[in-house]
Amino acid sequence: MTATTAPATLPLGKAINAGLRRALEDDPKVVLMGEDIGKLGGVFRITDGLQKDFGPNRVIDTPLAESGILGTAVGLAMRGYRPVCEIQFDGFIYPGFDQIVSQVAKLHYRTSGNVKMPITIRVPYGGGIGAIEHHSESPEGYFAATAGLRVVTCSNAADAHTMIQQAIVSDDPVLFFEPKRRYWEKTEIDPTAEAYPLHKARVLTRGTDATLLAYGPLVTTALQAATIAADEGRSLEVIDLRSISPLDIDTIAESVQRTGRLVITHEAPVFLGIGAEIAARITERCFYHLEAPVQRVGGFTLPYPPSKLEEHFLPDADRILDAVDRTFTA
C-alpha cells in the first residue's frame, strides 16, 4: 500500500500515519518501535495498518519498558538504522528519561561526531481528553533544556505529515511531541508541496496590535482568541512556534518589533516553562520596541488535575485575551 500523493483532508493522527508510511517506504532502515503499535495500531491508532503492510520486523511491538525501547533504539542507531519510538503517553516517558538525556542526547558529542543518533521519539502530550493521571502532561521543557536534542511539535495535519518525515531523516535525535487532543482535527495536506523548514516558526495570521505565540495543542485556542479579538476591534498576530529547540527567535522578534506586545501561551506550567526563555530573549532583543511587559499564560504550578478539573487548568481563549488586555493597561 503506497502513501497518498494527492491532496487530501486528513485528521492530524491520520496525517502522522501517512508520514510514517512514506518514511517506511523511502528507507528500509526506518523501523517503528513501541507498546501495542503493531497489531493494535497504538492506543490512538496512529500506526494502524503499518505492521500489516511492512511486517513485524519493521513495526515492532515491544515490552512495556520505555527504558528498554530507547536503549534498543540507541543500539539500532549505532548500526545504521533510523528507529522511531512511540511513548504511549507523555507521563510514561520518565522511565526512559535517563536513556534520552544520558545516551541519546550525548553520544554524538562524546564520539566527536563519529556516531550519529538518528532517533525519533514520538510523544502524545497535553490534556483535554479527560484522561487519568500520567496521561495528560507536558514534559517538553525537560528535553528542551538538554543539549543534543531537537524538540518539535505540530499543531495541524499538514505540519504533522511533513514534520514527522523531517524528524526521521534528521541525523540528530528528535523529540516529536504530538498534541493528542488535536488528533481528530482535520486539515488539507498536499504531500507534493515543498516542506516548510522544520525549525522555523510560522506566522498564521497577520496583526498589528499584539503578537500571540503558541505551539502544539494551544495553537487552535490562540486562533480562536484572535478571532474573538478581531470582533472586538483588536488585531492579533498569531505565530505557531513549531520548534521548541532550537527556537526561531528571529521570526518572533520581527513580529514583536512591529506590534510592540507579546503574549505567550502553552499548556505546561508557566513556572520555568518554554515561555520564560522566550520572554527573556525577546526582552533582551526588543526592549525598546515593547510597549508592555511580555505576558505568559499556561498551566498552574501543580500536578495535572483530575479530568473534571482540567478545563480550569488548561488555558482557554478568555485567559489568553485577559493577558492581551493586560498588555494594554500595563
Salt bridges, closest charged atoms under 4 A:
ASP27 OD2 - ARG82 NE 3.83
ASP53 OD2 - ARG21 NH1 2.93
ASP53 OD1 - LYS52 NZ 3.06
GLU86 OE1 - ARG122 NH1 2.84
ASP90 OD2 - LYS180 NZ 2.56
GLU133 OE2 - HIS134 NE2 3.78
GLU137 OE2 - HIS134 ND1 3.32
ASP159 OD1 - ARG202 NH2 2.88
ASP159 OD2 - ARG242 NE 2.89
ASP171 OD1 - ARG82 NH2 2.65
ASP172 OD2 - ARG150 NH2 2.77
GLU178 OE2 - ARG122 NE 2.56
GLU185 OE2 - ARG182 NH1 2.70
GLU237 OE2 - ARG206 NH1 3.70
GLU237 OE2 - ARG258 NH2 2.51
ASP248 OD2 - LYS200 NZ 3.89
ASP250 OD1 - ARG285 NH1 2.85
GLU254 OE2 - ARG258 NE 2.95
GLU267 OE2 - ARG181 NH2 2.63
GLU277 OE2 - ARG281 NE 2.67
ASP322 OD2 - ARG326 NH1 2.63
ASP325 OD1 - ARG234 NH1 2.66
